[in-house]
Amino acid sequence: MRSWTITVDDVRGAHKMLAGVARVTPMEGSRYLSALIGAPVHLKCENLQRTGSFKLRGAYVRIAGLSPVQRAAGVVAASAGNHAQGVALAASLLGVRSTVFMPVAAPLPKVAATRDYGAEVRLHGLNVDEALLAAQDYAETTGAVFIHPFDHPDVVTGQGTVGLEILEQCPEVRTILVGVGGGGLLAGIAAAVKPLRPDVRVVGVQAAGAAAYPPSLAAGRPVGLESYATMADGISVGRPGDVPFAVVNALADGVRTVTEDSLSRALLLCLERMKQVVEPAGASPVASLLQEPEAAEGPVVAVLSGGNVDPLLMQRVLRHGMVAAGRYLSLRLLLSDRPGALATLLGVLSGADANVLDVAHVRTAPGLGVGEAEVDLHLETKGPDHCAAVVSLLREAGYTVLRQG
């Protein structure tokens, strides 16, 4: 495998290039997370970057480095969201024609934003992999330059400017947590930070359902996953890029994994306690702190890499987060199908101080006897202890709990 070298001077040059293009995003403290880990925690808010994520940085550096002939041929990319918008805006700012292939089911707000930034959007395929193949075919046919989302030295160098800003804004930092998909952001930050501050730990965070880096690091080369799935679509990548992997393998301090429950709890926490709209991928460093608060040496900087979350996904993830946090309880109970039975049940729940959101009767399920019904309940609760108390009270009252979630 080829060894890629990206120097601090490369990243400094990219930072100068991005002056007036990419924002120096703010660093916000989090009292909640600081209390949780017993050390200061700061949030690097790339969700407030232009286009809503860090992707503009690498896309702009990559396109700015093209020759006049390459610029005249235009650029092409494939993405379901953040990279699409970064390429579209970067190309527009540089006067370059851009075409972006997006899956047919890409969220409408992201499609509209990509068009608004100046790209020609072509909807193709059921997923990003199919859109990627179409974009590569388009590049071969038309001569347009394919802009990879993470597997190019210029892209990694551009993303590394986040690391320089972190050192400037929080010089006392000891741990930097970064969400990882293909690895461009983690590699860039490691390339910028480790030569200047070898004492700072730069740690990646992947969704457990799409964690290609741990086996790749163990093997010493990029290893592809046979299958992968996570709600964090921004870091749902089946194989590390060759360029970022070489840098991560040489400089980073490992990659941790987080569960879907931790991701949804982190997104809910960012919204409620920190007033930050963050997509699941952007919340992954916060998820790592929630899951393993003892594992990070402070002061910690958690990079909120993006905030482009589809409203429908936000709704589902927030509900998942409320369940994970014990704030939402779904139950299926066996109930006598007689007048007043539901009222009696609701009285028990009222005594348990549980707020009933939805009730649905099921009278024709297999296995139900004559005079029996199943009742689906959705309750608003106050935490795990309250959930346990509600279930215990129902059982004490003689109800059979068929399902709990």
N, C-alpha and C positions, 0 to 999 in steps of 0.2 A: 504493500500500500504506500502510495506516495506521501511524503512528509510535507505538510504545508506550514509555512512560516508567516505569521501575521504579527508585525511588530507594533510596539506602542507608538512609534512615529507614524506608522500607517494609519492608526486610529486617530492620532492627533490631526493628521492631514484631512481625514474624513470629517472630523469635528469642525475644522475651519470651512470645509466645503458646505457643510450643513447650516452654517450660520445664516440666520434669516430664513431658512427653509423649515427645519425641524425646531420645535420648541424645546427649550430647556425645561423639562417638566418638573413640577414641584415635588418636594419631599415632605410628607406629612407624618407626624407621630401618631402612634396608636396607644392610648393608655390601657385599653383592654388587653391587647396582646403583650404589652410591656409587663403588666401585672401577671399575666399567665406564665411567661417564661422567666420572670424575675430580672429582666434587663431591658434596656430601651429597644423598642422596635419602631422602625421607620418604613414608610411605604413610598416607593418610587413610582409615581403615578403616570406611567406611560399610557394608561387608559385616557388621559387628558391630552395626549399627543394629537397632532393633526391627523385626520382619518381615523382616530380612535385607537391606534396601536403603534408600537415601535416600528412596524414594517416599513413606514415611509423612509426611515433612515437608510436601510440597506438598499432599498429599491432606487433611491435617488443617487447614491454613490455608484451603484452598478450602471445605471443609465448614463450618468454624467461621464463615466469613463469610456463610453463608446466612441468610436471614430466618426467623423462626419458621414462617411459612407454607410456605416452601420445605423446611425441615427436616421438617415434618409430612408432606410428600409423599414423602419418602425420596430416596435417591440411587441412581444406576445407573452402572455402569462396564463396560468390556470390556478384558480382558487375559488373557495366558497365564501370568502369574505375579506379578511384583513390584508392579505397580500394583494388581492385584486385592487383594493382601494389605494394601497400604497403605491403600486405600479401606476395606476391611473393618474393620481395626482402628480407623482414624480415626472411622468412623461409629459403631462400638460405643462408643468413648470419649465421643462426643458425644451418645449416645442417639438416633441416627438410623438408621432402617431402610435396609439396603443390599442391592442385588441386583447380582450380577456375572455377566456372560456370559463364558464361557471356551470355547475351541475343544474339540471332542469329544476330540481327541488331546492335550489339555493334560496334562502330567505329573501323575500321581496325587498325589505329595507336595504339589504346589502347590495342587491342588484341595482336598485335605484341610485344608491350612493355612488357605486362604481361608475355608472353612466354619468352622473352629475359631475364627477371629477374629470370627465372627458374621454373615457375609454369607450370603444365599441364593444358591447357585451354580446357574446354568443352563448346561448344556453345549449349544453351538450352533455349527454350521459347522465347516469344515475348517481354518480359520485365523483369525487375529485380525481380519482385515478383515471376514470374514463375521460374527464375533461382535460387531464394532463396529456393523455395520448393524442387527443384532438389538437391541443396547442402545439405539441411537438411536430405533428404532421403539418400543421399550418406553417410552422417555422421552416420546415424543409421545403415546402412548396413555394413559399413567397419570399424567402430570404430574410424574414423578420427575425430579430434576435430574441431568443427565448430567455426570459428572466426567471431564473429558478428562485423559489422562495427562501432557500437556505444554503444550497450547495454551490457556493461560488465565493472566492476570497473577498471580492468587493462587497458582497452582501454581508459577510461576517464582519468585515472591517467597519461597515456602516453601523451595524448593530452594536459594535463595541463602544461606540460613543456614549451609550448609556452608562458603561462602567466608568468612564472618565468623569461624567457628571456626578455619579455616586461618590467618588473619592473627593470631589470638590465640595459637595453638599454635606457629606457626613464623613469627615476624615478619621473619626474614631471607630468606624465600622470594623467589625471582626468577622461577620458572616454575611454573605450575600446569597439569597435564595432566588432562583430563577426557574420559571416554567420551561419545560423542554419538550419539543416535538422532534423536528429534524436536527435541532441543536445550534442553529445560527446565532441566537441571542446568547446562550450560555457560552459558546465558543468565543464570541466577540468580547463579552464582559471579562472572561478569563484572560484573553489575550491583552486586554487593556489594564487589568488590575494586578495580576500575579507578578509581572516583572517589576512593578512599582511598589507593591505591597505584598510580598510573599507570605506575610503573616495572616492575611485575610483569606478565609475559606470561601471559595466560590462553589456553591452546591446546586445541582440541578434537581428539579422535581418533575416527575412524570406521573400521569394517571396509571394506576396499576393495570387497567385493561388495555393499555397501549404503551407498554414499557419496553421499548426496544433497546434502550441504552444499557441497562444492567447486564443483559446477556452479551451485548456487544463488547462492553468494557471487560467482561470476564474472558471473552474470546480474543481480545486484542484486535478486533476488526469489526466492521459493521455487519450485523446479523439481522436479517429480515424476520418479522413475525409472520406466522402462517395466517393468523387472524387477529383482529384487534377491534375493540369497541369501547367508547367512552363518551360521556356527555360533553367532555371538553374538546370540541371539534378543532379548536385552534392548536392543540398539541396531539391530535390523533394522527400519528405518522408511523408507518409500519417498519421503516428502516432509517437509521441515521444517515445523514449525508456524509460523503467521504471527506469533504473539506472540514466541516465542523467536528466530525468525529476525531480527526487527527489532532486538532487543537484541544478538544475536551479530554482526550486520552492523555495528552501530555501535561495539561495545566490544571484542569478542574479537580475538585476534591470529592468527586463521587456524585451519584444520582440517587435520590430517594424516590419512593413511590407512595401515592396516596389513593385512598379508596374513593368511590363515587359518593358515599355518605360524607366523607370529609370535604370533598369539593363542594357539595351542595350546602353544607353547613358554613363553609368559608364564604360562599357567595352571599348567603343570607346575612352573615356577620358584616361583610363589607358594606352591604346596603343599609342595614339597621344601625350599626354602631359607628361606622366610619363615613357614611354618606357618600360612598363610592359605588357607581354603577360599573361592575366588572363582569366580564364573561367568565365561564368556568375555567378556561385555560389561564386567564389572568389571575384568578383566585388561587391557583395551585400552590404558590409559596405560603399563602395564609393557611391553606389546608394542611400543609406540612407542619406548621407551628401548632395548629390545633391537635393534630394527630400525635406529634412527638415534641411537646413543649420543652422537654429536657435535652433535646438533641442539638439545639442551636446555641452557640456561644454568642452573647451580646457584646456590644450593640449589633442588632440585626437590621439589614435592609431587605425587605421583601419587594420584588419587582412586580407591580401590577401591570402586566404586559399589554392588556387590551380591554376595551369596554364595549366592543361591538357585539352585543347579545341580542338575538331575536326576541321580541316581546313574548311570543308563544313559548319559546324555550325557557325564558325567564320565569314565566308562570309555572311551568312544570318543575323547574329546578328549585324554585322557592318553596313549592309545596313539598318536594322531596327533602329540602333542607329543614323545613318545619317538622317533618316526621322524624328526621335524624336527630333534631334538637329536642324531641319530646314535646313539641308545641302543637302537634296535630296527630290525632289518633283515629284509625279506621278499625271498625269492629264488625263482625257478623255474629249475630246471636240467634239462638233458637228461642222462639216465642210461641205461646199458646195463641191460636187464632180465634180470639173471642173478644167481644166488646169490652173496652176499658184496659186491655192488656198493654197497648202502646202507651196510654196515658200513665199507667203505673210505672212502666219502664222509664218514661221521661221524668217522672217524679224522682226516681232513684238517681238519675243523672243530675237533676237539679240539686239534689242533696249533696252530690259529689262535686258541685261547683264546676261542672263541665258544660261548655257551651255547644249545643247541638247545631251543626251547620247544615247537614243533609240527613234525610231518613228515606229509606226505600224498602218496601215489602217484597219478599219473594215467596210465592205460595205454590209454585209448581216445580221446585227443584227435585231432582232424583233423591229418593231416600226420605222425603218428608212424609210423615204420617198424616192421616186425616185429623184436622184440627190443629195442625202445626204450621208455623210460618218461620221463615228466616227474615231477619231485619238487618239491613246494612246501615251502619251509623258512621258519620264523619263528625268528629268532635274537635273543638279547639281546647287545648290543654295548656298547662303552665310549666311543663318540664317532665323529665323522665320519672321523677318520684310521683308526680300527680298522675301520670299515665298508669303507673303500677297501682296506685290507690284506687283509681276508677275501676280498673279491671277486677281488683280484689273485692271492691264493694259490690259489683255486679254478681260475682260468683257467690258471695255471702248471701245475696238476695235470692239465690236459686237459679240464676240464668246460666245457660251453657254458652261459653264463648267458643264459637266454631273457628274464627279466624281473627287474627290481630295483626295490624301493620301500620 
